[in-house]
Amino acid sequence: MAAGADAIETDLVVIGAGLAGLAAAATAALAGHRVTLLEARSPGGRAAVKVVDPGVLFNAGPRALYNGGAGTSVLRELGLEPVGGSPSAKDSYGARDGQVHRLPSGPLTMVTTRLLGARSKVVVGRVLAGLQRVDAASLGDISIGRWMQERRFAPDAVDLFRTVLRTATYCDDIDDFSADAAIGQVQLALGSGVMYPDGGFQQFVDGLRRVAVAAGVHLVDHDAVRAIEAEGHRRWTVSTSASAVSARAVVVATGGPDSVDRLVPARIDRSRLGPPVSAACLELAVGRPPTHSLLFGVGEPLYLSRHTPAAGQLAPEGITVVHVMRYGARSSDEDRRDLWRHANLAGLRSDDVVAERFLHKMVVAGGLPIASGGGLAGRPTVRVSGLEGIFVAGDWVGPVGLLGDAALASGRSAGLQAVDLLAAIPSASR
């Protein structure tokens, strides 16, 4: 449909109804603006759950909400209170060379663990004890690998700290990953901890959708956007296969940088952003719980977590939901093999499985904050330079947080900046 041809008029168009897009739409609508939210499929994006027989909810990986993170703050600002439970650190084990050891979770287990030598026990213990006092924001120009080198971590200490790091960040890169983002996320994980939400992240998708629709957002799903075009002075037309919407402002929250670039009529500067972060995940519903509820790979980027009963509403009584992840996807065959090997170490067997889903090369984040790009500050900004009224949002956008925290924070920021723009324009020119 041509720009301006019988277009529906509104104040703001949000493209993409994942966490970022829903947060942007709800924010602007609650401020009193007309908002149209366009989604090519069903709302939720990567945060949506999949329901499989016999009534099991798979959450596209071992997703957790950081209790002290920006995402929790955004949800509460929009009137939502997250509900769920937290895993117990006392049940944490580490697998190295096919052997399972208890992970150190306090002074006593730090002294007795066989995962660290005597010197590394002192070094790692001292670093972890002082980690909350580290000014993470000042570390954007060095990698987390260099940060560990400066503390003279021995190989066994690197392996153990790397286990903590990738569990908190979902990333195993230490050579490029900026220390500000890495340390900040570990501080969140070890500080206020995480929540496994009841019903998975669908809880937040449904909650944000309710808030947005109640505030007047017009949601159109299963209608893909084809183009964004300039329409005279201070307006944009967003064309879909079925219609066109004319608006003063547009928020593009369609996923990773490539999908956004296909729509935004100017290339976004991502010269200081690293590559996408991936993972392979095996989602299991089992009739018998694993021997170990949390099993971390030490020296190997593997992880297993039991999400029920900490998270409710994921499965019928008597069925346990378990996620097994490899940080950094490779080939489907080798990843599936290693994930099952890790599940076996946790006490699971194939005949325990009631339902199963394998996700190969799952996108964890659209782009990695890298030291050579200045860390979090080097990620693309919400406001697109040179295009007044065009904003972007996603887990690779803005200087705040990682993962769902970044998606929600950038969506909220895009909505607020769109509100500021609209407030500065006389109604007649909208």
N, C-alpha and C positions, 0 to 999 in steps of 0.2 A: 504494500500500500504506500502511495507517495506521501511525502512529508506534508502535513497540513490538510490532507484530503479527508474531510468528515471526521477529523480526530476528536476524540473525547477530551474535554479539558479538565485538568486537575492541577494541584499545586506541585506535587512530587510524585515521581514514578520510582519505585524500587524494583529492581530486576534481580530475582533470586530470593526464594523464601526458605533459605537455610537459617542458621542462628544469626548470622550477621544481617541478612536482609530483614528478618522478622524484627530484630532489635531496632534497626533503622526506621522501619515503617511504624512500629509502635511508638517510638520516641517522637516522631514528627506528628503523628495523629493525636497523641496526647497533648501536644502543644497547640492543637486547634486547626491543623492544616488538612486539606483534602489529600489523601494518599491512595494511589493505586499500586498494588503489589502484584507483579507478574511472575509466574513460576512455570517453567517448561514441563515439569513433571508434577509430583505431589510435594507439598510443603515438607521441609525437614532437611533435605539434602543429605549429607553424610551423617547427620545427627538422628535421622529416622531409624527406627528399629524394623526388623523383619520378623514376622510371626510365622512360625513353622509348626507342624504337627509334632507333638500333641499340645498345642497352646504355649509354646516356648518362644520367648522374645530374644532374638540375637541383636546385639547392639553395635555391630560393625567394629568389633575389637573391644579390648578392655578399657572402656572409657571411664574417666573419673572426673568429678568436679573438685577443683581446689578450693577448700573452705575459705582461705584468706585471699583468694585471687580476684582479679578484675571481673571475671564472669559472674561470680557470686554477687558482687556489688551491683552489677548491671541488672541482674535478675531482680534483686531486691528493690532497686530504684524504680523498676517497672511494675512493682507490686507483687512479685512472685517470691515465695519462700521455698527454697529447695528442700526436698524430703528424701531421705535415704539413710544408709548406714555406712560405717567405716570398717575397713579390714583391720585385723589385729596384727601389729608388728611382731608380737610374741610368736606368731606362727610362721615366721619368715625363715626360709632355708635357701642355701646356695648350692648349686651343682657345679662341680669342677672335675673334669676328667672322669665323668661317669659316677662320681661319688657325691653323696648328699651330706652337707654340713649345716649346722645351725648358723644363721647369719648373726653377727654381733649387733645387739640392739641396746646395749648398756654396758657399764663398766665391767661387770662380771663376765658377760659373754665376749666382750672385747679381749679380755685376758685369756680366756680359755679357747677361743676359736683357733682352728687349724688352717684357716684361710689366709692368715697373715703371719709373717715372721716377727720376732721380738721387736726389732727396730720399727717395722711398719705399724705394729700395734700402737706404738707411742706416737708416730707421725700422724696416722689416720685419726687416732683418738683426739689428738690435739686440734687437728684441722676441723673435725666435726664439732668439737666442743665450742670452737670459736666462729663457726660458719655464719651464725645469725648476726654477728657483728661486722661481717664483711660488707663493704659498700659496693654492691654488685653493679650499680649504675656507672661506676667509674672504670669498669673493665671491658668496655665495648670494643676497644682496639686490640685486645689480645685474645687468643684462642683458649679454650678450656684446657687443651693439651699443654700449652705453654704455662698456664697457671699452675698445673700440676708439676711441671718440670721445675718451676721456680721454688716449689716446696719440696723438691728432691724426693718425689715419690719413687720408691723402688717398684719393680714390675708387679709384685703382688699387691702393693697399695694402689697402683694404677688400675689393676683389674677390679678391685673391690670398689673403689670410688667410681669407676666407670659403670659398674652395676647400678649404683645409686643414681648416677647421672642419667643413664638412659631410661630408667624406670620413671623418673620425674619428668623427663623432656620428650620421651619417645624417639630419641635420636642417639645414634651411636658414633657420630662423627666427633672426633676430638681435635682434629687438625685445623678445621676451618670454623667450627661452631664458636661463636663469640662467648666469652666468659660472662658478660653481663647477663645475657639471656639464660645461660646454663646455670650459673650460681643462683640467680634470682628464683628460678624454678625449683631448684633443690631446696632453697630456703623455705619456699611455700610448702613443699611436700613434707619436709622434716619438721616444720613449724606447726601450722594449724592442721596439716594433714589433708586427706582427700575424702570425698564421699562417693559411694556407689549409689546413684539415684534410683529410687523405686521406679520400675517401668523403663529403666534406661534413659537415655537422653531424649527419648520421645516425650518425657515429662516436661522438658523445657520447650520443645517444639510446640506441644499442645498448649502450654501455658502462655507462651508468647503470642501464639495465634489468637487465643481467646482475648488477650489484652488488646491486640491490634484491631481485631474485628469489632470489639466493644467500643473502641475509640473511633470507629468509623472507617477503617481501612477497607477498601474494595479489593478483595483478593480474587485473582483470576489464575487458575492453575491449568495445567496441560495445554499451554499456549506459549510456544517458544518465541522469543524476541528475535527479529531478523536484523534490525538496524536501529541506530540512534542517529538522527540527523538534525542539523541546525535548522531552526524555523524562524527566519527573520531575526529580530532583535530580542535577546534575553528569553528565548524559548527553545525547547527541544521537542522533537516528535519521536516517540518510540513506536516502531512498527512491529506488529506480530503477524502471524499467518492469517489471523481473523480480524484484526482491528488496528487502530492507531490511537495513541494517547499523547496529547500535547501538555507539556508541563514546563514550569520555570526551572525545576531542578530534577536531577536524575541520580540515583544511587545504584551503582552496578555491584552486585554481590553474588556473582554467578559461580564462584569457586576459585580456581587457581589463576595465576597471571595470564596464561595463554587464553583461557576462556574470556577473561575480561578484555584482553587486547583485541579479540575478534569483534567486540561491540563498541568499545570506546573509540571515537573518531580522532584519536591522537595516541601515539605510543607512550605508555607509562614508563617512566624512568625506573628501571629495576637493575641498574648497573651495580648497585651495592647490595643486591639481594642474592643469596645463594640458591642452589638448586632445590627442587621439591624434596621432601622427606617421605620415604615410603616404609612400609612394613608388610609382612605376610602374617596372616592370622588364621588360626584354627579355632572355630567356635564349636563347643561341644555341650550337649545336654546329656547327662549321664545318670544312670539309675543308682550309682553308688558314688559317694563323694571321694575325691582324691585323698591320698594319705597326707599330702602336704597342700595346704590351702594357698600358700605363696611360695613359689619356687623360682629363684632367680638364677640365670646363668652367670657364672663368674669366669671371665676370660672368654665368654661366648655370648653373643647378643640374643639370648633367649629368656622368656619370661612366662610364667603360668600364674593365673590368679583365679580363685573361686569367688564368684560374684553373688551367689546365694548362700546363706540367707541374709548377708549384709544388705543387699538390694532386694526389696520385695517386688512382687508382681512380675517376676521374670519367667516363672515356670510353675506348673502344678506341684502340689505337695508330693514329696518323694523324688523329685528330679532336681539335680544340681546343674547350674550353668557355670561352665569353666571356659576361660579364654587362654589360648596359648599363642604367644607372639614371637616373631623374629624381627628385630629392628634392622631394617634395610633388606628389601626384597631382592631375591636372586631368581633362579629358575624355579618354576612351579614344583618340579619333581624333588629337587634337593631341599627346598624349604618345607614341603609337606613331610618329607622323611625326618628332617631334624625336629620339626614341631612334635611329631609323634614320639620320637625318641625322648624328648623332654617330658612329654605327657606320661610316658612309661615310667620315667624316674620318679614322677609324682604319684605313682601307684595306679594309673589309669590304663585300661586295656580296651581294645576295639569292641569286645563284646559287652562293655559297660554302656556303649553309646546308644542313646535313644534318638537323637537328632544331631546333625553335623553340618557345618558350612565352612568351606575353605575360601579365604579371601587372599588372592595373590596380588601383590603389588598394590596394596591399599594405600591411598594417599593420606599421609598423616598431617602434613602441612604443605601449603603451596610454595613456600620458600624458606630457606634456612637463614637466620641472622648470622652473618659472618664477620669475623674480626677485620678482614681487609675492607669491609664496607662500613665499619663503625658500629657493628652490632645492631641492637634494636633501633637505634636512631637512624640507621641507614636504610631501613625498610621504606617502601613507597608511602607517601603521605595520603591521607584520606582525600584531600582536595587535589584534583588533577590540574597540574600547571597548564595555563593557557586556555583552559576550557571552563569559563565561568558557569557554575551550576552543575558541573559533573563531579561526582564523588565516587570513590571505590571503597569497598570494605571486604574483609576476609581475614583468615588466620595468618596472612603474610603482609598485612597492611598496618601501618602505624607503629608507634614506639612502645606499646603496652602489651606485655604478656606473650604467651605461647598458646597454641592449640585452641581450645574452646574459649579460653580467656581472651585471646587476641581477636577471635571472630566477634564475640559479643562486644568487646570494648571498641573495636573499629566500627561496628555497626551502630552502636550508640553515638560515637563521635560523628559519624557521617550524618546521622539523623539530626544531631544538634547543630552541625554546621549548615545543613540545609535549612533548618529553622531560622538560623541567623540570617542567611541569605534572603529568605522569603520575607522576613520582617523588615529588611532594608529596602524592599521594593514596594512602591505604592500598589494598592490592589488593582487599579486600572491597568497597570502594565503587566499583570500576571496573566 
